[in-house]
């Protein structure tokens, strides 16, 4: 396997700048997930890594070798696309073996590599089937197997699960995680699904409008987002935001006033702000509890989503908008109920007018489970 280094990578299509100087270090054996909204440049960046697109500016290194001008076949990479791209007239064995055969590998070597990969992916009983005789999940595993047999330095995945139904996505996601642990492979994985990013990635790269917004381990991004964009992107359901005015700046215990006049206290350092400054107050659904007696808020339930072990309450807060609360699945609240809940001061986030996170004081490092 290999390390990957991107140094000030830029991409321009005509007069349109798509990537604006990407710097990123990927360690040998690391599973790195590129995530962001549609059009943020994550798939373009993957295509630059693969050699399918030319780099406009900057340097790309694989194992400390600059590969900017090197063809895709000579970069030591294997790419798995959103579409399976299998040859319809070839059976599973021939699809997986095709790349090795055209590279001149002998028959015994090809057979061993294909069978070994098929066993790892639990598709060794499907080797004689044609693609049309396979399910979507099986086809995707064939595509992954075709990449594995090549023993690449780096695996590139471009939204490989997006064509699968919900249950298959979960199953294949788990299999990918186990496969990475077994292969110890260097993986760069593109997705728009933050659940995939959180569960698969050793490191997540959050992209926004062609730039890297933040890089970090999944829980680091969840607990310590550096910007409002990252805070709203990482977490499901996403973080709630309310506009608030700073009424008492303080390095440890800030007093805020919401639009309705409600006073909220947050354990956030606002010593750099002035009285009257407008900020965005961030509240995660799982950090608001019905039995909490601090920062009390009252609202009307407009919708309840029951998911079994947990439920989501959509609560309309007069003059301030709607909040989503995560509660126990046995909670009996219904649409139309008036509820009162609280928010612990050290679970709150604040973002200034530029969207930058202010420093939290004594922030919890694990999510609270509301009762």
C-alpha positions in Angstrom: 0.0 0.0 0.0 1.0 3.6 -0.2 0.8 7.1 1.3 -0.7 9.9 -0.8 0.2 13.6 -0.6 -1.7 16.5 -2.3 0.2 19.8 -2.4 -1.9 22.9 -3.4 -3.9 21.0 -5.9 -6.0 23.2 -8.2 -8.4 22.3 -11.0 -9.9 24.7 -13.6 -12.3 23.9 -16.3 -12.1 26.8 -18.8 -12.6 29.9 -16.8 -14.2 28.1 -13.9 -12.1 27.2 -10.8 -13.4 24.0 -9.3 -10.7 23.2 -6.7 -8.9 26.0 -4.9 -5.6 24.7 -3.6 -6.2 21.3 -1.8 -3.6 20.2 0.7 -4.0 16.7 2.2 -1.8 14.0 3.6 -3.0 10.4 3.6 -1.1 7.8 5.5 -0.3 4.3 4.4 -3.3 2.1 5.1 -5.6 4.9 6.1 -9.3 5.0 5.1 -10.0 8.6 4.1 -13.5 9.8 3.2 -14.2 12.9 1.1 -17.6 14.3 1.9 -19.5 17.4 1.0 -22.5 18.7 -0.9 -23.1 18.0 -4.5 -20.7 20.1 -6.6 -18.2 20.7 -3.9 -15.4 19.0 -5.9 -15.0 15.7 -4.1 -15.5 13.5 -7.2 -13.3 15.8 -9.3 -10.5 15.4 -6.7 -10.9 11.6 -6.9 -10.5 11.8 -10.7 -7.3 13.9 -10.3 -5.9 11.2 -8.0 -6.8 8.5 -10.6 -5.3 10.4 -13.5 -8.7 10.6 -15.4 -8.4 14.4 -15.2 -5.3 16.5 -15.5 -4.2 18.7 -12.5 -4.2 22.4 -13.4 -1.7 23.4 -10.6 -0.1 21.7 -7.7 1.7 18.4 -7.0 0.4 14.9 -6.4 2.6 12.3 -4.7 2.0 8.6 -4.3 4.7 7.0 -2.1 6.8 10.2 -2.4 6.8 9.9 -6.2 5.3 12.8 -8.1 2.7 11.3 -10.5 1.1 14.4 -12.1 1.9 13.3 -15.6 1.7 9.6 -15.1 -1.0 7.6 -16.8 -3.8 6.0 -14.7 -2.4 2.5 -15.5 1.0 3.4 -14.1 -0.1 5.0 -10.8 -0.8 1.8 -9.0 -4.4 2.7 -8.3 -7.7 0.9 -8.7 -11.0 2.7 -8.9 -14.5 1.5 -8.1 -17.2 3.6 -9.6 -20.8 4.4 -8.7 -21.9 2.3 -11.7 -20.6 -1.2 -11.7 -19.2 -1.1 -15.2 -19.2 -4.9 -15.6 -18.9 -6.5 -19.0 -22.4 -8.0 -19.6 -21.2 -10.9 -21.8 -18.5 -12.0 -19.3 -19.2 -14.1 -16.2 -18.0 -13.0 -12.8 -14.7 -14.8 -13.1 -13.9 -13.3 -16.4 -14.9 -9.8 -15.2 -12.5 -10.0 -12.3 -9.7 -11.6 -14.3 -9.9 -9.3 -17.3 -7.4 -6.7 -16.1 -4.9 -9.3 -15.1 -5.1 -11.1 -18.4 -4.6 -8.0 -20.5 -1.5 -7.2 -18.4 0.0 -10.5 -19.4 -0.3 -12.5 -16.1 -0.2 -16.3 -16.5 -3.3 -18.4 -16.1 -2.4 -20.0 -12.7 -1.6 -16.5 -11.2 -4.9 -15.1 -12.5 -6.9 -18.1 -11.2 -5.4 -17.8 -7.7 -5.9 -14.1 -7.4 -9.5 -14.2 -8.6 -10.5 -17.1 -6.3 -8.7 -15.5 -3.3 -10.5 -12.2 -3.9 -13.9 -13.9 -4.5 -13.6 -15.8 -1.2 -12.8 -12.6 0.7 -15.9 -11.0 -0.8 -18.1 -14.2 -0.4 -18.9 -14.4 -4.1 -16.8 -17.5 -4.9 -20.1 -19.4 -5.5 -21.1 -16.8 -8.2 -18.0 -17.0 -10.5 -19.9 -18.6 -13.4 -22.9 -16.2 -13.3 -23.4 -13.3 -15.7 -23.9 -9.8 -14.3 -27.6 -9.9 -15.2 -28.0 -12.8 -12.9 -26.7 -10.9 -9.9 -28.2 -8.6 -7.4 -27.0 -5.0 -7.1 -24.9 -5.8 -4.0 -23.3 -8.8 -5.7 -22.5 -6.7 -8.8 -20.8 -4.1 -6.6 -18.8 -6.8 -4.8 -17.6 -8.0 -8.3 -16.5 -4.5 -9.1 -14.6 -4.4 -5.8 -13.1 -7.8 -6.5 -11.9 -6.6 -9.9 -10.0 -3.9 -8.1 -8.6 -6.2 -5.3 -7.0 -8.7 -7.7 -4.7 -5.9 -9.1 -3.1 -5.4 -5.7 -3.2 -1.6 -6.1 -1.3 0.9 -4.0 -4.4 2.9 -3.5 -8.1 2.1 -3.8 -10.4 4.9 -5.0 -14.2 4.6 -4.4 -16.6 7.0 -6.0 -20.0 6.7 -4.2 -20.0 2.9 -4.6 -23.1 2.3 -2.5 -25.4 4.9 -3.9 -27.2 2.6 -6.3 -28.1 0.0 -3.6 -31.2 -0.1 -1.5 -31.1 0.8 2.2 -30.6 -2.7 3.6 -27.9 -3.6 1.0 -26.1 -0.3 1.7 -25.8 -1.2 5.4 -24.7 -4.7 4.6 -22.1 -3.7 2.0 -20.9 -0.8 4.2 -20.1 -3.3 7.0 -18.4 -5.6 4.5 -16.2 -2.7 3.2 -15.2 -1.9 6.7 -14.2 -5.5 7.5 -12.4 -5.7 4.1 -10.3 -2.6 4.9 -9.3 -4.1 8.2 -8.2 -7.3 6.5 -6.4 -5.7 3.6 -4.9 -2.8 5.5 -5.4 -0.9 2.3 -5.0 2.8 1.6 -8.5 4.0 0.6 -9.9 7.3 -0.7 -13.7 7.1 -0.6 -16.1 9.7 -1.9 -19.7 9.9 -0.6 -22.4 12.5 0.2 -23.7 10.2 3.0 -22.3 11.4 6.3 -23.3 8.1 8.0 -21.0 6.2 5.6 -18.3 8.8 6.3 -18.7 8.4 10.1 -18.8 4.6 10.1 -16.1 3.9 7.6 -13.5 6.7 7.8 -10.3 6.8 9.8 -10.2 10.4 8.6 -12.9 12.6 7.1 -12.2 15.4 4.7 -15.2 17.8 4.7 -15.2 19.8 1.4 -17.1 23.0 0.6 -17.1 24.8 -2.7 -13.8 23.4 -3.9 -12.0 23.9 -0.6 -11.2 21.7 2.4 -13.4 22.9 5.3 -11.9 20.6 8.0 -10.0 17.4 8.3 -10.2 15.0 11.3 -11.3 11.8 12.9 -15.1 11.3 12.8 -15.7 12.0 16.5 -13.3 15.0 16.4 -15.5 16.6 13.6 -18.6 15.7 15.5 -17.5 17.1 18.9 -15.2 19.9 17.7 -16.4 21.4 14.3 -14.4 24.4 13.4 -17.2 26.0 11.3 -20.9 26.1 11.1 -20.8 24.3 7.8 -19.1 21.3 9.3 -21.3 21.4 12.4 -24.4 21.2 10.2 -23.0 18.6 7.9 -21.7 16.0 10.4 -24.5 14.4 12.5 -27.8 12.9 11.7 -30.3 14.6 12.0 -28.1 17.7 11.5 -27.4 20.3 14.1 -30.2 22.9 14.9 -29.3 26.5 14.5 -30.9 29.6 16.1 -30.0 33.2 15.8 -29.0 34.8 19.1 -27.6 38.1 20.4 -24.7 38.3 22.9 -26.0 40.1 25.9 -23.0 39.3 28.2 -19.7 38.3 26.6 -17.7 36.1 29.0 -14.7 33.7 28.7 -16.6 30.9 30.4 -20.4 31.6 30.8 -21.9 33.6 28.0 -25.4 35.0 28.2 -27.4 35.1 25.0 -30.8 36.4 24.1 -33.0 34.7 21.4 -35.4 36.6 19.1 -38.2 35.8 21.5 -36.4 37.3 24.4 -35.5 34.0 26.0 -32.2 34.0 27.8 -29.8 31.1 27.2 -26.4 30.4 28.9 -23.6 28.8 27.0 -20.2 27.5 28.2 -18.4 29.2 25.3 -15.6 31.8 25.3 -17.1 35.0 23.7 -14.4 37.3 25.1 -13.5 38.3 21.5 -17.1 39.5 20.9 -19.0 42.6 21.9 -22.3 43.0 23.5 -25.0 43.0 20.8 -23.1 40.8 18.4 -25.2 38.3 16.5 -24.2 34.7 16.6 -25.6 31.3 15.6 -26.5 29.0 18.4 -25.9 25.3 17.6 -27.9 22.6 19.3 -27.6 18.9 18.4 -30.9 16.9 18.6 -29.3 14.5 21.1 -28.1 17.2 23.4 -31.6 18.5 24.3 -33.4 16.6 27.0 -37.0 16.5 28.4 -35.7 16.1 31.9 -33.0 18.8 31.9 -33.6 21.8 34.2 -31.2 24.3 32.6 -31.8 26.6 29.6 -35.5 25.7 29.7 -37.4 26.1 26.4 -41.1 25.4 25.5 -42.5 24.5 22.1 -45.2 22.7 20.2 -44.6 19.3 18.7 -45.4 19.4 14.9 -44.2 16.0 13.9 -43.0 12.8 15.5 -40.8 10.3 13.7 -40.7 6.9 15.4 -37.7 4.8 14.6 -38.0 2.0 17.2 -35.3 2.5 19.8 -35.5 6.3 19.4 -37.9 9.0 18.1 -37.4 12.5 16.7 -39.7 15.3 17.8 -40.0 18.3 15.5 -40.8 21.2 17.8 -41.9 24.7 16.8 -40.4 27.4 19.0 -42.4 30.6 18.8 -40.6 33.3 16.8 -37.4 31.2 16.5 -38.2 28.4 14.1 -38.2 24.6 14.4 -35.9 22.3 16.4 -35.4 18.6 16.2 -35.1 16.6 19.4 -33.9 13.1 19.8 -35.8 11.2 22.5 -36.3 7.6 23.7 -38.4 5.4 21.4 -41.0 4.8 24.0 -41.7 8.5 24.3 -45.5 9.1 24.0 -45.6 12.7 22.8 -47.8 13.4 19.7 -48.2 16.2 17.2 -49.9 19.2 18.9 -48.4 18.6 22.4 -46.7 21.4 24.2 -43.4 20.3 25.7 -40.7 21.7 27.8 -37.1 20.7 27.5 -33.7 22.0 28.5 -30.2 22.3 27.1 -27.0 22.0 29.2 -24.8 25.0 28.7 -21.7 22.8 28.0 -23.5 21.1 25.1 -24.0 24.3 23.1 -22.0 25.6 20.2 -21.7 29.2 19.0 -20.6 30.5 15.6 -19.7 34.0 14.8 -20.9 36.1 11.8 -18.2 34.4 9.6 -19.4 30.9 10.6 -16.3 30.2 12.7 -16.8 28.2 15.9 -16.0 29.8 19.2 -14.1 27.9 21.8 -16.3 25.7 24.1 -15.4 25.5 27.7 -15.5 22.1 29.4 -17.1 20.6 26.4 -18.4 17.1 26.7 -16.5 14.5 24.7 -19.5 12.1 24.3 -23.1 12.6 23.4 -25.7 12.7 26.1 -28.7 10.4 25.7 -32.0 12.3 26.5 -34.5 10.3 28.4 
